[in-house]
């Protein structure tokens, strides 16, 4: 997904790594999963859990919530949810956060959501009881950050402070961006996904990525990946070889008349998917395509993959 980033950073460290960086956080916290009996899991396994285990989970949940609040911008909203039933992991976690941060945080009631009339708690949170709502059990609360907070107040675990490095991401130079544009215009006639999409070109070693512009100022430490791969540099004949991730994300936007698109009928599409050579539908641009150049193979708007033109 082009407009997303993925991290394997411990959630307890996100607030320290990315303070006041996000407008919203959904914290679907790890929990004891007491309601999962609804989907067939063992009742004894889910409901017969030790008080010490529940206490440990509640501590983790408070640390995650503290980290989430620190990562929020002032005015940002956090939604806290679990799929368990006990109050220690739900109401008590929320109340602990409200006590700890005082007037820096406020609860936003959820009692105006349509269809939730049987789920309201006295404090405006949502609690789904399986026997009442005919769902799995859930708890949901919503909080808004009103002031800057100290993310260390909940005593996060410093043993997880290894967050990796920048992973080598850097914004490409203007000169290289122009070379990439020429390469894509030569191969495909256009390059959807770049102009006006809120994305920009980044480099990681030989790979060229399309990454969200809004993440430009985000500390890259801890990012596993960001956006999608656009191309690999140093490949003939244009110097940049388009990547499959770009093709499946934006290849359907290329005009059928593009020299970089091979349109197939259903029979040829089946042959292509079996690894066989396929005869594209005739078009003037296909007839003029240079041998060996990449082509996005489509059947209608469905992107099947990459091929190369053969004389």
N, C-alpha and C positions, 0 to 999 in steps of 0.2 A: 504494500500500500504506500503510494508516494508521499502522502501527507502524514506520515507517522515515523516514530523512532522507537527502537527496541533496546531495553537495557536489562542486564542481569544484576544490576546493583542491588544490594540488600536494601529493602524498602526503608529500614530504619536510618539509612544514610542519605536518602534522597533530599531531605530538607537541608542537610548541611552542604551537599554538593550543589543543589539548585535552589538556594533560598529565594523566596518571593518571585518565582518564575512562572507560575501557572495561574490561570483564571479559575480552574476547577480541578478537583481531584475526586475520583471514585475509589474509595478504599473498600474493596470487597475482601474483608479480612480473613485470614486463615482461622478456622474455628473448629469446634468439636463436632460439628455436622449432625447434631441430634435429630434434625428433621429428615435426614436422608433415608430413614426407614420407609418413607413414602415411596421411594423408588426401588425398594426391595432389599436394601441392605439390612444386615442382622440387627435386630432390636437390642440384643444383649451387647453387641459391639459398640453401638452408638449411644445407648442410654446408660450403660453401666460403666461410667468412666470416673476415675478417682478425682476427689476434690483437688489434689495437688496438681493434676494435669489441667484441670479447668483454670486454676489459679495461674499456672504458667502461661496458658493461652491468653488470659485476660491481660497479663503484664505485657506480652508481646503486642497485643492489640492496642494498648495505650501508647506504647512506643511508636507503633506505626502511625497512629493518629497524630501524635506530636510531630513526627517527621512530615506528615502530610500538611499540617497547619503551617509549618515553617516554609514549605515549598510554595504555599499559596501567596498570591499577591493580596494586599489589603483590599477587601471587598470581594475576594474570591470565595467560592463555595466548596465545601467538602461534603460528600455523601458517604456515610458509613453504613455498611451492611454486613450481615452474616446470614448463614443458613442454619442457625442453631436456636435453641429455645430458652436457655437459662438466662437469668438476669445478669449474672456476673460478666458474661461476654457481650452483653447488649446495653441495657439501661445503665448499669454501673460503670461501664467504660465511658459512655457519653457524659454521665454526671461527673466522673472524675476529670474529664477534659474541661468541662465548664467550671468546676471548682479551681482547677489548676491555673487556668488562663483568665478567669474573671471577666472583666468588661472588654477583653480583647476578642472574645468569641460570643456569638449569640446563636441560639437554636432557631431554626426556621421551620415552623410547623408544616407538616405534609397533609393536613386534614382537608385541603381543598382539591386534592387529586380525585378526579372522577373514578368511580368504581372501587374506592377504598373505604367505603363507609363502615364496613365491619372490621377494619384493620386498625383504627385509630387507638392510640394510647392516650392517657390523661395529659401527657406532655406534648402531644402533637406528632409523635413518631408513628411509624407503622409497624405492626406486629401481625404476621400471618399465622394463624393457628390452622393446621391441616384439617381438623374436624369441622372448622367453621367456614373457612374460605375455599375448601376443596383444592388446596395447593400444597406444595411443600411448605415447611415452616420458614419464615424469613423475619428479619428485623431490619428496619431502615430508619436512619436519622439523618437530618441535614443541618449543617452548621455553616455560619458565615464568619469570616475573619474580619474584625473591625480595626485591629491595630497590629503592629508588628509584634511577634511573639518570640520567646526564647525557646528554640527547639530542643534545648538540653534539659528542660525542666522535668521530663519524664525519665531521665537517666538512661538514654539509649546505650546499647551494648557496643563498646569501643573495639571489641575483638573482630568486628566486621568492617574495619576502616579501610581495608584494601579495596580500592575502587578502580584499579587499572589505570590506563593512561588515555591519551587523546585518540588512540587507534589510528593516528596518522591522517585524519580528515583535515582538509584545507580547502578554502574557496579557490577555484581556478582563476587564473589571470584573465584579463580581458583579451589578450592576444590568443590564448588557448581557446577561450570561449568562441572566438571568431573562427578558429580552425575547426572546432567541433561542429559549429553551425554549417560551414561550407561542406564538411564531410557528409552530414545528414541531408543537406539539400541536394548534393550530388547523388546520393544513394536512394533517397526517398522523396525528394521534391519538397518536403517540409519536415518539421520535427515537433509534432504536438507534444504538449506536456511541459514546455519551457516558457513560452511567452504568455504572460497574464494568468498563470496557474498558481502563483504563490510559491514557486519552486525555483531553486538556483543550482548552479553546477558546483559540485565539490569533487575533490580528487582524494583517493586513498590508494597509494602506490600506483599501479597501472589502471586501476578502475576509476571511471568517471561516474559520479552519482548525481541523481536529482534529489535534492533535499529541501525540506520546507524552509522558506526564508525566515519564518518566525523563530526557528531554532538557531539562527546564526549566532546569537549572543549566549546561547546555553553552553555552559561548561561541558566540553565533550567527554570529560572523564566519566567512565562508566557506561557510555553508549556502546551497545553491541552492534547495532546497525542503525542507519538513518536514511529514510527514503528508499529509493530503488536504484539499482545499477542501470545506467544509461548505455555505457559503452566500455570497451577495453581499448586502451591506447596502444599505439605501435603496431597495429595490424594493417596489412595491405588489403585492398588497393587504395583506400582513402586515408589511412592513418588511424582510423577509429572503427572498431567492429561493434555494431549495435548489439546490445544485450537482450536476452529473451525477456527479462523482467520489464524492460521498456516496451517491448513488442506486445506483451499480453496486457499491459496497462493502457497503452495509447494506440496500438496498431489499428484498432477498429476505427480511429478517427482519420486515418489517411484516406484520401480520395481513391476510389477504385481505379482512376486513370493514372495514379502515381506510378512512376517507373519502379518504385520499391514495393509494389503490391502485386502478388500473383493471385488472381481470383480463380477459384476452382468450382466446378459444378460438383454435386454430391458424389458422383461416381469417382471423379478424380480425387476428391477429398478423402474418400475411403482408401484409395490406392496410396495417397501420400501418408496417411496414418499407419499404413502397413510397411512404410519404409521404401516404397517403390517410387520411381520417377512418375511425375504427374504432368499432364498437358494442361496449361492454364487456359482460361477463356481468352479469346483474342482481344487485344486492344492495341491501339497505336503505340502507347507508351511501353507495353510489354514487348512489342515487336522491335522497339529501338533500344531496349535495355542492354547494357554491356554484360558480356559473359563473365561469370565469376562474381558479379556483385550480389550482395544480399537482397533477398526479397522476403517480405512478410507474407506468409501464405494464409489466405482467408477463404472461407466459404460463407458468402454474405458478410455479416459483421462479426462472425466467429473467427477469432485468430487461432490457427492450427499450429503455427510454429514458424521457423525460419527455413528458407531454401536458398538455392543459388541458381541464377539464370544459366541455362545451357544453350549453346548455339545449335 
